[in-house]
Amino acid sequence: MTQETQESEGFDSECAIVLIGIGKTQFFLYRGDEYINQLLLKDGDFPTPVRCLNYNSIIDVRLGLGEVVNVSQYWGIHPDIVARLRDADDLIETDE
């Protein structure tokens, strides 16, 4: 992805980790696979902030990020991990 593409997709190049949220109940690791182990640990060391692009449905994800986006190819992130990021003020959420 180019920086122009990233900016048009609703996030900037400063966030090494980007999540996709669907209905604010399902979350997927869209960018930052190399940090997944640390992200899952309670005291892991990973770059912050983490950006979460929230969509109402999978249809909205495809409209916003393109038809080729298939969330089944991304790591699922447990909602409690996202809640932990929120509580630590390490999460920037945007509603797309």
Order of alpha helices (4+ residues) and beta strands (2+ residues): alpha-beta-beta-alpha-beta-alpha-beta-alpha-beta
